């Protein structure tokens, strides 16, 4: 059905946009921060794994 295909495309696009913004903010905070790099790496890996799944 054409309507469902358009909706799925919008959902995927919106999800990708939100995840992309979250990754950029996390990277920015990681660069600004001096310590606790393991925590930032785990957050980035969580974002990537949730995007793939």
Phi, psi and omega per residue, in radians:
X1 nan 2.313 -3.072
X2 -1.119 -0.649 -3.113
X3 -1.119 -0.725 -3.135
X4 -1.183 -0.648 3.131
X5 -1.150 -0.677 3.096
X6 -1.164 -0.697 -3.134
X7 -1.159 -0.727 3.125
X8 -1.115 -0.713 3.098
X9 -1.086 -0.714 3.101
X10 -1.164 -0.694 3.118
X11 -1.122 -0.766 3.131
X12 -1.143 -0.737 3.111
X13 -1.110 -0.747 3.119
X14 -1.159 -0.728 3.110
X15 -1.100 -0.760 3.129
X16 -1.114 -0.671 3.117
X17 -1.117 -0.803 -3.134
X18 -1.139 -0.797 3.129
X19 -1.104 -0.702 3.108
X20 -1.072 -0.729 3.093
X21 -1.147 -0.694 3.119
X22 -1.107 -0.707 3.126
X23 -1.156 -0.747 3.133
X24 -1.104 -0.750 3.112
X25 -1.118 -0.729 3.130
X26 -1.127 -0.744 3.087
X27 -1.091 -0.706 3.107
X28 -1.091 -0.798 3.118
X29 -1.143 -0.612 3.122
X30 -1.126 -0.728 3.132
X31 -1.170 -0.704 -3.125
X32 -1.253 -0.458 -3.090
X33 -1.528 2.618 3.139
X34 -1.719 -0.479 -3.048
X35 -2.132 3.127 3.050
X36 1.053 0.830 -3.114
X37 -1.222 -0.415 3.120
X38 -1.146 -0.660 3.125
X39 -1.132 -0.777 3.128
X40 -1.142 -0.689 3.113
X41 -1.113 -0.663 3.130
X42 -1.209 -0.618 3.100
X43 -1.167 -0.772 3.109
X44 -1.078 -0.755 3.133
X45 -1.137 -0.601 3.092
X46 -1.119 -0.769 3.107
X47 -1.057 -0.791 -3.110
X48 -1.130 -0.767 -3.133
X49 -1.171 -0.628 3.114
X50 -1.240 -0.483 3.092
X51 -1.264 -0.695 -3.122
X52 -1.240 -0.674 -3.053
X53 -1.251 nan nan
